[in-house]
């Protein structure tokens, strides 16, 4: 069965790419290259699905907003 998941990708100050899957709690990984990151997040998704205790339903992806707050 083919399933699709939204993946959020960020880059930290040290240059690492970080990927997380909002629909799968704790499903994230990091890498130095974007190509390797995509391979790793696919592996992470498969592992998360193996241990999922209930059926996972993805929310509809709308977008990402950036917000600034005064600290």
Residue, then its C-alpha position, 0 to 999 in steps of 0.5 A: x500500500x502506498x502512503x504519503x506523509x508531509x515532511x518538514x525540512x529545516x537547516x540548523x546553524x551548523x549546516x545539518x538538514x533536519x526532517x520531521x513528519x508531523x503525523x508520526x510522533x517522534x519521526x525525525x532524522x538529520x543529515x549533512x546532505x539533502x539526498x541522504x536526508x530523504x533516504x533517512x526520513x523514508x527509513x524513519x517513516x517505515x520504522x515508525x509505521x512498524x511500531x505505530x499502535x493505531x492507524x495513522x491519518x495525515x492531516x491536510x497540509x496547508x502550509x508553514x507560517x513564520x512568526x516573529x515575537x519580541x523576547 
